[in-house]
């Protein structure tokens, strides 16, 4: 370790540990990390500071964390990159890559200054903030990757991710498909790195440009920590077995906070409907789907959330006699009261539904949601429908209402609640400081 000439040969693991936590201000990344770190707030051996986007600083501070804004002069930059007006395609992806590279130069400069000034013992970096891991390596600072989407790590032998929800092969054609898919993912990463990332690093940080390798000598991806990867998901939901040896499964996490009372608008059986906090292009189409279901099932109540925490105080809209639209609903407040969930396959609502033991119909929209849907279907823990096929949604919803055997989902619920998260986190931190 050479950050500011620190020496670690005789490091005392019993003394005060200073930890710098860097998640983006996106719900699917920020909240799992806050939930992971929250138990350490009561431990006097840890001094934790969170660094995230300005819009989420009040949320972080309300949970008791010390927090500093990243890029405070660009409060919406992270949301603008992640939230697109259309489904992800070549054009929007190119725009995201260019915007992210532009943003990263300022972000890396700010975080390097913070780390040099505060001289922490360890940092945790969300996997989409991978350039900050490069900064840690530049400074010789031990760091851990936090990853709520572990299958984002490149597969070497099994079904690749981000290709529409591929599953393990059952015949030689599917095996060939998966092999070609792995090659496509690998090639795409090399292409993006060579065309964009490498040139940007050479331009604004020659030291990192010389140090960083897209793939290390052992074949592992350079974007993830060589010290340890904290997987904030469920190993039991994975069909892959080729994860890096230094990955630790900590289970899904979320921040604990007081939950307001939630009152259902009717006495009818109730379905929570959500496609998360992003996907602005999918909000109205989801409402159209719900209206169609509500007309066919007048004896069912649908609660639709738009996922806008900033507008959570706006009044509820009665769209139909059995359809109510909320700008924002706290999952922990509403899930104990509903009977079913229709969601998009985002990690937050997926694990919240399992945690509360709620049967779900998954309609994946974009990004990693197809891969989550594939895993749930593979585990027989949820039903899956296609956004492009309204008939599959109606059929899936009828099956959701009629199905009585949810044994696989209940088993996952028990396994989720049994994860020794805090114990494994503290062990991971201690291991990188030895």
PAVO-270116 format. One record per residue (C-alpha): chain; residue number from 0; y, x, z. Coordinates in nm, 3 decimals, decimal comma. Last residue first. Layout:
BEGIN
+------+-----+---------+---------+---------+
| unit | pos |      yy |      xx |      zz |
+------+-----+---------+---------+---------+
|    A | NUM |       Y |       X |       Z |
...
+------+-----+---------+---------+---------+
//
This chain:
BEGIN
+------+-----+---------+---------+---------+
| unit | pos |      yy |      xx |      zz |
+------+-----+---------+---------+---------+
|    A | 433 |  -0,801 |  -0,410 |   0,608 |
|    A | 432 |  -0,508 |  -0,625 |   0,501 |
|    A | 431 |  -0,682 |  -0,798 |   0,211 |
|    A | 430 |  -0,972 |  -0,907 |   0,434 |
|    A | 429 |  -0,748 |  -1,048 |   0,708 |
|    A | 428 |  -0,581 |  -1,287 |   0,466 |
|    A | 427 |  -0,918 |  -1,406 |   0,336 |
|    A | 426 |  -1,058 |  -1,454 |   0,688 |
|    A | 425 |  -0,751 |  -1,655 |   0,785 |
|    A | 424 |  -0,799 |  -1,877 |   0,481 |
|    A | 423 |  -1,172 |  -1,919 |   0,541 |
|    A | 422 |  -1,119 |  -2,037 |   0,899 |
|    A | 421 |  -0,837 |  -2,268 |   0,795 |
|    A | 420 |  -1,041 |  -2,436 |   0,523 |
|    A | 419 |  -1,372 |  -2,496 |   0,700 |
|    A | 418 |  -1,465 |  -2,765 |   0,439 |
|    A | 417 |  -1,643 |  -3,063 |   0,599 |
|    A | 416 |  -1,406 |  -3,337 |   0,478 |
|    A | 415 |  -1,477 |  -3,251 |   0,116 |
|    A | 414 |  -1,853 |  -3,252 |   0,168 |
|    A | 413 |  -1,847 |  -3,597 |   0,327 |
|    A | 412 |  -1,631 |  -3,735 |   0,046 |
|    A | 411 |  -1,852 |  -3,569 |  -0,215 |
|    A | 410 |  -2,150 |  -3,755 |  -0,066 |
|    A | 409 |  -1,951 |  -4,079 |  -0,080 |
|    A | 408 |  -1,879 |  -4,018 |  -0,449 |
|    A | 407 |  -2,247 |  -3,956 |  -0,523 |
|    A | 406 |  -2,354 |  -4,267 |  -0,329 |
|    A | 405 |  -2,116 |  -4,501 |  -0,512 |
|    A | 404 |  -2,371 |  -4,774 |  -0,578 |
|    A | 403 |  -2,202 |  -5,114 |  -0,599 |
|    A | 402 |  -2,072 |  -5,125 |  -0,954 |
|    A | 401 |  -1,923 |  -5,459 |  -1,054 |
|    A | 400 |  -1,551 |  -5,392 |  -1,023 |
|    A | 399 |  -1,565 |  -5,043 |  -1,171 |
|    A | 398 |  -1,796 |  -5,166 |  -1,447 |
|    A | 397 |  -1,537 |  -5,425 |  -1,548 |
|    A | 396 |  -1,273 |  -5,152 |  -1,542 |
|    A | 395 |  -1,480 |  -4,923 |  -1,761 |
|    A | 394 |  -1,533 |  -5,198 |  -2,018 |
|    A | 393 |  -1,160 |  -5,273 |  -2,027 |
|    A | 392 |  -1,075 |  -4,904 |  -2,053 |
|    A | 391 |  -1,341 |  -4,842 |  -2,319 |
|    A | 390 |  -1,201 |  -5,130 |  -2,525 |
|    A | 389 |  -0,852 |  -4,981 |  -2,504 |
|    A | 388 |  -0,976 |  -4,669 |  -2,686 |
|    A | 387 |  -0,718 |  -4,391 |  -2,721 |
|    A | 386 |  -0,669 |  -4,356 |  -2,346 |
|    A | 385 |  -1,042 |  -4,301 |  -2,316 |
|    A | 384 |  -1,244 |  -4,415 |  -2,013 |
|    A | 383 |  -1,421 |  -4,236 |  -1,727 |
|    A | 382 |  -1,608 |  -4,375 |  -1,426 |
|    A | 381 |  -1,625 |  -4,183 |  -1,101 |
|    A | 380 |  -1,862 |  -3,978 |  -0,881 |
|    A | 379 |  -2,157 |  -3,947 |  -1,122 |
|    A | 378 |  -2,127 |  -3,567 |  -1,074 |
|    A | 377 |  -2,107 |  -3,514 |  -1,452 |
|    A | 376 |  -1,854 |  -3,798 |  -1,475 |
|    A | 375 |  -1,638 |  -3,640 |  -1,205 |
|    A | 374 |  -1,667 |  -3,302 |  -1,373 |
|    A | 373 |  -1,579 |  -3,438 |  -1,717 |
|    A | 372 |  -1,279 |  -3,624 |  -1,573 |
|    A | 371 |  -1,153 |  -3,302 |  -1,415 |
|    A | 370 |  -1,186 |  -3,126 |  -1,749 |
|    A | 369 |  -1,006 |  -3,406 |  -1,933 |
|    A | 368 |  -0,725 |  -3,387 |  -1,677 |
|    A | 367 |  -0,661 |  -3,017 |  -1,735 |
|    A | 366 |  -0,365 |  -3,074 |  -1,971 |
|    A | 365 |  -0,329 |  -3,433 |  -2,097 |
|    A | 364 |  -0,397 |  -3,806 |  -2,051 |
|    A | 363 |  -0,728 |  -3,859 |  -1,871 |
|    A | 362 |  -0,819 |  -4,221 |  -1,793 |
|    A | 361 |  -1,029 |  -4,206 |  -1,474 |
|    A | 360 |  -1,171 |  -4,521 |  -1,315 |
|    A | 359 |  -1,209 |  -4,472 |  -0,942 |
|    A | 358 |  -1,411 |  -4,586 |  -0,641 |
|    A | 357 |  -1,224 |  -4,509 |  -0,317 |
|    A | 356 |  -1,380 |  -4,297 |  -0,043 |
|    A | 355 |  -1,053 |  -4,193 |   0,120 |
|    A | 354 |  -1,112 |  -3,822 |   0,060 |
|    A | 353 |  -1,253 |  -3,899 |  -0,284 |
|    A | 352 |  -0,939 |  -4,089 |  -0,383 |
|    A | 351 |  -0,716 |  -3,815 |  -0,239 |
|    A | 350 |  -0,919 |  -3,557 |  -0,433 |
|    A | 349 |  -0,856 |  -3,725 |  -0,767 |
|    A | 348 |  -0,501 |  -3,827 |  -0,674 |
|    A | 347 |  -0,395 |  -3,466 |  -0,625 |
|    A | 346 |  -0,613 |  -3,301 |  -0,890 |
|    A | 345 |  -0,483 |  -3,513 |  -1,177 |
|    A | 344 |  -0,751 |  -3,717 |  -1,351 |
|    A | 343 |  -0,528 |  -3,988 |  -1,491 |
|    A | 342 |  -0,582 |  -4,256 |  -1,231 |
|    A | 341 |  -0,719 |  -4,606 |  -1,177 |
|    A | 340 |  -0,802 |  -4,655 |  -0,810 |
|    A | 339 |  -1,003 |  -4,922 |  -0,628 |
|    A | 338 |  -1,006 |  -5,124 |  -0,307 |
|    A | 337 |  -0,658 |  -5,055 |  -0,171 |
|    A | 336 |  -0,544 |  -5,041 |   0,192 |
|    A | 335 |  -0,647 |  -4,692 |   0,308 |
|    A | 334 |  -0,511 |  -4,555 |  -0,021 |
|    A | 333 |  -0,154 |  -4,677 |   0,027 |
|    A | 332 |  -0,003 |  -4,454 |   0,293 |
|    A | 331 |  -0,191 |  -4,134 |   0,207 |
|    A | 330 |  -0,110 |  -4,184 |  -0,161 |
|    A | 329 |   0,262 |  -4,204 |  -0,089 |
|    A | 328 |   0,392 |  -4,448 |  -0,348 |
|    A | 327 |   0,682 |  -4,383 |  -0,583 |
|    A | 326 |   0,886 |  -4,584 |  -0,833 |
|    A | 325 |   0,678 |  -4,888 |  -0,746 |
|    A | 324 |   0,561 |  -5,139 |  -1,007 |
|    A | 323 |   0,389 |  -5,460 |  -0,902 |
|    A | 322 |   0,136 |  -5,648 |  -1,115 |
|    A | 321 |  -0,040 |  -5,966 |  -0,997 |
|    A | 320 |   0,224 |  -6,231 |  -1,058 |
|    A | 319 |   0,366 |  -6,009 |  -1,331 |
|    A | 318 |   0,615 |  -5,722 |  -1,343 |
|    A | 317 |   0,721 |  -5,771 |  -0,981 |
|    A | 316 |   0,942 |  -5,465 |  -0,944 |
|    A | 315 |   0,957 |  -5,283 |  -0,608 |
|    A | 314 |   1,303 |  -5,183 |  -0,495 |
|    A | 313 |   1,435 |  -4,826 |  -0,531 |
|    A | 312 |   1,385 |  -4,603 |  -0,228 |
|    A | 311 |   1,123 |  -4,383 |  -0,397 |
|    A | 310 |   1,362 |  -4,277 |  -0,672 |
|    A | 309 |   1,346 |  -3,898 |  -0,608 |
|    A | 308 |   0,972 |  -3,927 |  -0,547 |
|    A | 307 |   0,922 |  -4,044 |  -0,904 |
|    A | 306 |   0,549 |  -4,102 |  -0,953 |
|    A | 305 |   0,581 |  -4,418 |  -1,162 |
|    A | 304 |   0,343 |  -4,605 |  -0,931 |
|    A | 303 |   0,156 |  -4,916 |  -1,043 |
|    A | 302 |   0,005 |  -5,152 |  -0,786 |
|    A | 301 |  -0,238 |  -5,393 |  -0,953 |
|    A | 300 |  -0,363 |  -5,712 |  -0,786 |
|    A | 299 |  -0,695 |  -5,864 |  -0,900 |
|    A | 298 |  -0,773 |  -6,238 |  -0,931 |
|    A | 297 |  -0,575 |  -6,261 |  -1,255 |
|    A | 296 |  -0,827 |  -6,030 |  -1,425 |
|    A | 295 |  -0,786 |  -6,055 |  -1,804 |
|    A | 294 |  -0,409 |  -6,083 |  -1,780 |
|    A | 293 |  -0,402 |  -5,803 |  -1,524 |
|    A | 292 |  -0,607 |  -5,575 |  -1,747 |
|    A | 291 |  -0,366 |  -5,619 |  -2,037 |
|    A | 290 |  -0,068 |  -5,571 |  -1,810 |
|    A | 289 |  -0,227 |  -5,256 |  -1,669 |
|    A | 288 |  -0,275 |  -5,104 |  -2,015 |
|    A | 287 |   0,087 |  -5,176 |  -2,103 |
|    A | 286 |   0,195 |  -5,015 |  -1,777 |
|    A | 285 |  -0,002 |  -4,704 |  -1,871 |
|    A | 284 |   0,173 |  -4,696 |  -2,208 |
|    A | 283 |   0,506 |  -4,720 |  -2,030 |
|    A | 282 |   0,438 |  -4,422 |  -1,804 |
|    A | 281 |   0,261 |  -4,196 |  -2,056 |
|    A | 280 |   0,556 |  -4,021 |  -2,220 |
|    A | 279 |   0,692 |  -3,928 |  -1,876 |
|    A | 278 |   0,371 |  -3,728 |  -1,815 |
|    A | 277 |   0,464 |  -3,573 |  -1,478 |
|    A | 276 |   0,449 |  -3,722 |  -1,127 |
|    A | 275 |   0,102 |  -3,870 |  -1,144 |
|    A | 274 |  -0,073 |  -4,106 |  -1,382 |
|    A | 273 |  -0,112 |  -4,384 |  -1,128 |
|    A | 272 |  -0,273 |  -4,723 |  -1,072 |
|    A | 271 |  -0,374 |  -4,844 |  -0,724 |
|    A | 270 |  -0,607 |  -5,143 |  -0,749 |
|    A | 269 |  -0,606 |  -5,434 |  -0,504 |
|    A | 268 |  -0,843 |  -5,717 |  -0,412 |
|    A | 267 |  -0,608 |  -6,010 |  -0,358 |
|    A | 266 |  -0,422 |  -6,073 |  -0,033 |
|    A | 265 |  -0,087 |  -6,001 |  -0,196 |
|    A | 264 |   0,212 |  -5,762 |  -0,169 |
|    A | 263 |   0,014 |  -5,500 |   0,025 |
|    A | 262 |   0,197 |  -5,361 |   0,324 |
|    A | 261 |   0,229 |  -4,988 |   0,379 |
|    A | 260 |   0,321 |  -4,843 |   0,715 |
|    A | 259 |   0,487 |  -4,504 |   0,688 |
|    A | 258 |   0,274 |  -4,192 |   0,711 |
|    A | 257 |   0,374 |  -3,907 |   0,940 |
|    A | 256 |   0,289 |  -3,573 |   0,777 |
|    A | 255 |  -0,019 |  -3,371 |   0,686 |
|    A | 254 |   0,022 |  -3,152 |   0,379 |
|    A | 253 |  -0,267 |  -3,156 |   0,127 |
|    A | 252 |  -0,574 |  -2,940 |   0,078 |
|    A | 251 |  -0,877 |  -2,951 |  -0,149 |
|    A | 250 |  -1,157 |  -2,714 |  -0,041 |
|    A | 249 |  -1,132 |  -2,350 |   0,062 |
|    A | 248 |  -1,371 |  -2,206 |  -0,196 |
|    A | 247 |  -1,336 |  -1,827 |  -0,202 |
|    A | 246 |  -1,311 |  -1,624 |  -0,524 |
|    A | 245 |  -1,387 |  -1,250 |  -0,490 |
|    A | 244 |  -1,713 |  -1,279 |  -0,686 |
|    A | 243 |  -1,533 |  -1,420 |  -0,989 |
|    A | 242 |  -1,659 |  -1,763 |  -1,103 |
|    A | 241 |  -1,969 |  -1,781 |  -1,322 |
|    A | 240 |  -2,152 |  -2,077 |  -1,170 |
|    A | 239 |  -1,984 |  -2,361 |  -1,359 |
|    A | 238 |  -2,098 |  -2,718 |  -1,295 |
|    A | 237 |  -1,820 |  -2,763 |  -1,042 |
|    A | 236 |  -1,773 |  -3,068 |  -0,822 |
|    A | 235 |  -1,971 |  -2,915 |  -0,535 |
|    A | 234 |  -1,745 |  -2,608 |  -0,543 |
|    A | 233 |  -1,460 |  -2,836 |  -0,444 |
|    A | 232 |  -1,097 |  -2,741 |  -0,498 |
|    A | 231 |  -0,827 |  -2,522 |  -0,351 |
|    A | 230 |  -0,984 |  -2,200 |  -0,479 |
|    A | 229 |  -0,826 |  -1,905 |  -0,298 |
|    A | 228 |  -0,862 |  -1,601 |  -0,523 |
|    A | 227 |  -0,887 |  -1,257 |  -0,362 |
|    A | 226 |  -0,772 |  -0,897 |  -0,377 |
|    A | 225 |  -0,779 |  -0,850 |  -0,756 |
|    A | 224 |  -0,529 |  -1,136 |  -0,781 |
|    A | 223 |  -0,539 |  -1,346 |  -1,095 |
|    A | 222 |  -0,330 |  -1,286 |  -1,409 |
|    A | 221 |  -0,525 |  -0,967 |  -1,479 |
|    A | 220 |  -0,833 |  -1,161 |  -1,586 |
|    A | 219 |  -1,165 |  -1,013 |  -1,480 |
|    A | 218 |  -1,359 |  -0,793 |  -1,724 |
|    A | 217 |  -1,442 |  -0,518 |  -1,475 |
|    A | 216 |  -1,193 |  -0,287 |  -1,646 |
|    A | 215 |  -0,917 |  -0,541 |  -1,597 |
|    A | 214 |  -0,821 |  -0,798 |  -1,859 |
|    A | 213 |  -0,460 |  -0,879 |  -1,951 |
|    A | 212 |  -0,366 |  -0,534 |  -1,823 |
|    A | 211 |  -0,045 |  -0,475 |  -1,629 |
|    A | 210 |   0,069 |  -0,129 |  -1,528 |
|    A | 209 |   0,269 |  -0,004 |  -1,827 |
|    A | 208 |   0,451 |  -0,332 |  -1,889 |
|    A | 207 |   0,497 |  -0,372 |  -1,514 |
|    A | 206 |   0,690 |  -0,045 |  -1,508 |
|    A | 205 |   0,878 |  -0,123 |  -1,831 |
|    A | 204 |   1,024 |  -0,445 |  -1,685 |
|    A | 203 |   1,262 |  -0,645 |  -1,907 |
|    A | 202 |   1,182 |  -0,558 |  -2,268 |
|    A | 201 |   0,829 |  -0,428 |  -2,234 |
|    A | 200 |   0,740 |  -0,733 |  -2,027 |
|    A | 199 |   0,878 |  -0,966 |  -2,296 |
|    A | 198 |   0,684 |  -0,791 |  -2,571 |
|    A | 197 |   0,362 |  -0,817 |  -2,373 |
|    A | 196 |   0,416 |  -1,184 |  -2,296 |
|    A | 195 |   0,500 |  -1,317 |  -2,641 |
|    A | 194 |   0,290 |  -1,215 |  -2,940 |
|    A | 193 |   0,029 |  -1,000 |  -2,766 |
|    A | 192 |  -0,015 |  -1,220 |  -2,459 |
|    A | 191 |  -0,019 |  -1,540 |  -2,662 |
|    A | 190 |  -0,279 |  -1,398 |  -2,902 |
|    A | 189 |  -0,494 |  -1,250 |  -2,626 |
|    A | 188 |  -0,496 |  -1,582 |  -2,446 |
|    A | 187 |  -0,584 |  -1,767 |  -2,766 |
|    A | 186 |  -0,869 |  -1,529 |  -2,838 |
|    A | 185 |  -1,028 |  -1,584 |  -2,500 |
|    A | 184 |  -0,992 |  -1,961 |  -2,529 |
|    A | 183 |  -1,136 |  -1,958 |  -2,881 |
|    A | 182 |  -1,425 |  -1,732 |  -2,783 |
|    A | 181 |  -1,513 |  -1,958 |  -2,492 |
|    A | 180 |  -1,501 |  -2,256 |  -2,729 |
|    A | 179 |  -1,734 |  -2,084 |  -2,976 |
|    A | 178 |  -1,983 |  -2,033 |  -2,694 |
|    A | 177 |  -1,938 |  -2,391 |  -2,577 |
|    A | 176 |  -2,001 |  -2,529 |  -2,926 |
|    A | 175 |  -2,305 |  -2,304 |  -2,967 |
|    A | 174 |  -2,451 |  -2,437 |  -2,642 |
|    A | 173 |  -2,366 |  -2,790 |  -2,756 |
|    A | 172 |  -2,558 |  -2,734 |  -3,078 |
|    A | 171 |  -2,847 |  -2,571 |  -2,893 |
|    A | 170 |  -2,906 |  -2,873 |  -2,672 |
|    A | 169 |  -2,807 |  -3,009 |  -2,329 |
|    A | 168 |  -2,496 |  -2,798 |  -2,297 |
|    A | 167 |  -2,284 |  -2,788 |  -1,980 |
|    A | 166 |  -1,974 |  -3,008 |  -2,015 |
|    A | 165 |  -1,658 |  -2,986 |  -2,227 |
|    A | 164 |  -1,348 |  -3,177 |  -2,116 |
|    A | 163 |  -1,110 |  -3,176 |  -2,411 |
|    A | 162 |  -1,086 |  -2,805 |  -2,479 |
|    A | 161 |  -0,882 |  -2,699 |  -2,178 |
|    A | 160 |  -1,184 |  -2,550 |  -1,996 |
|    A | 159 |  -1,479 |  -2,348 |  -2,121 |
|    A | 158 |  -1,839 |  -2,459 |  -2,049 |
|    A | 157 |  -2,051 |  -2,170 |  -1,921 |
|    A | 156 |  -2,111 |  -1,797 |  -1,970 |
|    A | 155 |  -1,782 |  -1,611 |  -1,952 |
|    A | 154 |  -1,555 |  -1,886 |  -1,821 |
|    A | 153 |  -1,185 |  -1,808 |  -1,796 |
|    A | 152 |  -1,024 |  -1,911 |  -1,472 |
|    A | 151 |  -0,863 |  -2,251 |  -1,529 |
|    A | 150 |  -1,184 |  -2,388 |  -1,373 |
|    A | 149 |  -1,030 |  -2,316 |  -1,034 |
|    A | 148 |  -0,758 |  -2,583 |  -1,063 |
|    A | 147 |  -0,595 |  -2,587 |  -0,719 |
|    A | 146 |  -0,551 |  -2,208 |  -0,747 |
|    A | 145 |  -0,392 |  -1,984 |  -0,486 |
|    A | 144 |  -0,394 |  -1,619 |  -0,589 |
|    A | 143 |  -0,382 |  -1,368 |  -0,305 |
|    A | 142 |  -0,152 |  -1,071 |  -0,270 |
|    A | 141 |  -0,152 |  -0,721 |  -0,126 |
|    A | 140 |   0,184 |  -0,549 |  -0,199 |
|    A | 139 |   0,180 |  -0,226 |  -0,400 |
|    A | 138 |   0,532 |  -0,290 |  -0,530 |
|    A | 137 |   0,429 |  -0,312 |  -0,897 |
|    A | 136 |   0,119 |  -0,505 |  -0,795 |
|    A | 135 |   0,335 |  -0,760 |  -0,613 |
|    A | 134 |   0,562 |  -0,791 |  -0,917 |
|    A | 133 |   0,259 |  -0,853 |  -1,140 |
|    A | 132 |   0,152 |  -1,123 |  -0,895 |
|    A | 131 |   0,493 |  -1,278 |  -0,951 |
|    A | 130 |   0,409 |  -1,292 |  -1,322 |
|    A | 129 |   0,111 |  -1,517 |  -1,229 |
|    A | 128 |   0,331 |  -1,805 |  -1,114 |
|    A | 127 |   0,089 |  -2,050 |  -1,277 |
|    A | 126 |  -0,183 |  -1,913 |  -1,046 |
|    A | 125 |   0,012 |  -1,987 |  -0,731 |
|    A | 124 |   0,101 |  -1,664 |  -0,549 |
|    A | 123 |   0,015 |  -1,583 |  -0,189 |
|    A | 122 |   0,191 |  -1,281 |  -0,045 |
|    A | 121 |   0,090 |  -1,026 |   0,219 |
|    A | 120 |   0,242 |  -0,800 |   0,482 |
|    A | 119 |   0,601 |  -0,883 |   0,397 |
|    A | 118 |   0,874 |  -0,625 |   0,330 |
|    A | 117 |   1,168 |  -0,867 |   0,362 |
|    A | 116 |   1,419 |  -0,681 |   0,141 |
|    A | 115 |   1,179 |  -0,540 |  -0,116 |
|    A | 114 |   0,994 |  -0,869 |  -0,134 |
|    A | 113 |   1,311 |  -1,071 |  -0,184 |
|    A | 112 |   1,446 |  -0,833 |  -0,452 |
|    A | 111 |   1,114 |  -0,851 |  -0,639 |
|    A | 110 |   1,126 |  -1,229 |  -0,612 |
|    A | 109 |   1,472 |  -1,252 |  -0,768 |
|    A | 108 |   1,394 |  -1,019 |  -1,058 |
|    A | 107 |   1,060 |  -1,190 |  -1,126 |
|    A | 106 |   1,227 |  -1,531 |  -1,139 |
|    A | 105 |   1,510 |  -1,418 |  -1,366 |
|    A | 104 |   1,266 |  -1,266 |  -1,617 |
|    A | 103 |   1,023 |  -1,553 |  -1,572 |
|    A | 102 |   1,263 |  -1,822 |  -1,693 |
|    A | 101 |   1,288 |  -1,683 |  -2,045 |
|    A | 100 |   0,912 |  -1,639 |  -2,059 |
|    A |  99 |   0,856 |  -1,995 |  -1,936 |
|    A |  98 |   1,098 |  -2,141 |  -2,192 |
|    A |  97 |   0,924 |  -1,960 |  -2,479 |
|    A |  96 |   0,577 |  -2,062 |  -2,362 |
|    A |  95 |   0,681 |  -2,423 |  -2,304 |
|    A |  94 |   0,841 |  -2,449 |  -2,646 |
|    A |  93 |   0,529 |  -2,312 |  -2,814 |
|    A |  92 |   0,320 |  -2,563 |  -2,621 |
|    A |  91 |   0,550 |  -2,847 |  -2,727 |
|    A |  90 |   0,510 |  -2,752 |  -3,094 |
|    A |  89 |   0,135 |  -2,691 |  -3,085 |
|    A |  88 |   0,069 |  -3,017 |  -2,902 |
|    A |  87 |   0,090 |  -3,147 |  -2,546 |
|    A |  86 |   0,151 |  -3,521 |  -2,532 |
|    A |  85 |   0,513 |  -3,613 |  -2,581 |
|    A |  84 |   0,832 |  -3,608 |  -2,374 |
|    A |  83 |   0,720 |  -3,296 |  -2,190 |
|    A |  82 |   0,721 |  -3,225 |  -1,817 |
|    A |  81 |   0,610 |  -2,873 |  -1,725 |
|    A |  80 |   0,902 |  -2,672 |  -1,865 |
|    A |  79 |   1,172 |  -2,920 |  -1,761 |
|    A |  78 |   1,019 |  -2,954 |  -1,415 |
|    A |  77 |   1,041 |  -2,579 |  -1,357 |
|    A |  76 |   1,396 |  -2,544 |  -1,489 |
|    A |  75 |   1,539 |  -2,837 |  -1,295 |
|    A |  74 |   1,720 |  -2,649 |  -1,018 |
|    A |  73 |   1,850 |  -2,365 |  -1,238 |
|    A |  72 |   2,123 |  -2,211 |  -1,020 |
|    A |  71 |   1,881 |  -2,213 |  -0,727 |
|    A |  70 |   1,642 |  -1,985 |  -0,917 |
|    A |  69 |   1,388 |  -1,986 |  -0,633 |
|    A |  68 |   1,501 |  -2,170 |  -0,324 |
|    A |  67 |   1,422 |  -2,041 |   0,024 |
|    A |  66 |   1,200 |  -2,210 |   0,279 |
|    A |  65 |   1,106 |  -2,178 |   0,644 |
|    A |  64 |   0,831 |  -2,429 |   0,697 |
|    A |  63 |   0,837 |  -2,722 |   0,940 |
|    A |  62 |   0,713 |  -3,003 |   0,716 |
|    A |  61 |   1,070 |  -3,124 |   0,661 |
|    A |  60 |   1,154 |  -2,774 |   0,535 |
|    A |  59 |   0,911 |  -2,807 |   0,247 |
|    A |  58 |   1,042 |  -3,147 |   0,143 |
|    A |  57 |   1,404 |  -3,029 |   0,172 |
|    A |  56 |   1,325 |  -2,724 |  -0,050 |
|    A |  55 |   1,158 |  -2,934 |  -0,322 |
|    A |  54 |   1,452 |  -2,968 |  -0,561 |
|    A |  53 |   1,548 |  -2,602 |  -0,517 |
|    A |  52 |   1,226 |  -2,465 |  -0,663 |
|    A |  51 |   0,987 |  -2,268 |  -0,443 |
|    A |  50 |   0,973 |  -1,984 |  -0,191 |
|    A |  49 |   0,785 |  -2,055 |   0,132 |
|    A |  48 |   0,820 |  -1,839 |   0,441 |
|    A |  47 |   0,537 |  -1,783 |   0,685 |
|    A |  46 |   0,535 |  -1,575 |   1,004 |
|    A |  45 |   0,180 |  -1,571 |   1,136 |
|    A |  44 |   0,038 |  -1,451 |   1,468 |
|    A |  43 |   0,210 |  -1,732 |   1,657 |
|    A |  42 |  -0,033 |  -1,986 |   1,502 |
|    A |  41 |   0,119 |  -2,334 |   1,490 |
|    A |  40 |   0,259 |  -2,281 |   1,141 |
|    A |  39 |  -0,084 |  -2,155 |   1,033 |
|    A |  38 |  -0,213 |  -2,513 |   1,010 |
|    A |  37 |   0,046 |  -2,586 |   0,735 |
|    A |  36 |  -0,059 |  -2,306 |   0,500 |
|    A |  35 |  -0,327 |  -2,490 |   0,305 |
|    A |  34 |  -0,143 |  -2,821 |   0,307 |
|    A |  33 |   0,168 |  -2,649 |   0,176 |
|    A |  32 |  -0,042 |  -2,484 |  -0,094 |
|    A |  31 |  -0,202 |  -2,815 |  -0,196 |
|    A |  30 |   0,143 |  -2,977 |  -0,202 |
|    A |  29 |   0,315 |  -2,721 |  -0,424 |
|    A |  28 |   0,067 |  -2,700 |  -0,713 |
|    A |  27 |  -0,007 |  -3,061 |  -0,809 |
|    A |  26 |   0,335 |  -3,170 |  -0,687 |
|    A |  25 |   0,531 |  -2,925 |  -0,900 |
|    A |  24 |   0,790 |  -2,712 |  -0,721 |
|    A |  23 |   0,611 |  -2,387 |  -0,817 |
|    A |  22 |   0,422 |  -2,212 |  -0,535 |
|    A |  21 |   0,523 |  -1,877 |  -0,381 |
|    A |  20 |   0,418 |  -1,808 |  -0,022 |
|    A |  19 |   0,545 |  -1,496 |   0,156 |
|    A |  18 |   0,337 |  -1,400 |   0,458 |
|    A |  17 |   0,442 |  -1,194 |   0,759 |
|    A |  16 |   0,156 |  -1,123 |   0,997 |
|    A |  15 |   0,245 |  -1,059 |   1,362 |
|    A |  14 |  -0,005 |  -0,819 |   1,521 |
|    A |  13 |  -0,377 |  -0,861 |   1,560 |
|    A |  12 |  -0,469 |  -0,717 |   1,221 |
|    A |  11 |  -0,333 |  -0,376 |   1,319 |
|    A |  10 |  -0,317 |  -0,159 |   1,005 |
|    A |   9 |  -0,446 |   0,193 |   1,052 |
|    A |   8 |  -0,459 |   0,303 |   0,688 |
|    A |   7 |  -0,190 |   0,059 |   0,585 |
|    A |   6 |   0,120 |   0,269 |   0,520 |
|    A |   5 |   0,450 |   0,112 |   0,422 |
|    A |   4 |   0,669 |   0,327 |   0,191 |
|    A |   3 |   0,892 |   0,033 |   0,079 |
|    A |   2 |   0,585 |  -0,133 |  -0,065 |
|    A |   1 |   0,335 |   0,153 |  -0,098 |
|    A |   0 |   0,000 |   0,000 |   0,000 |
+------+-----+---------+---------+---------+
//
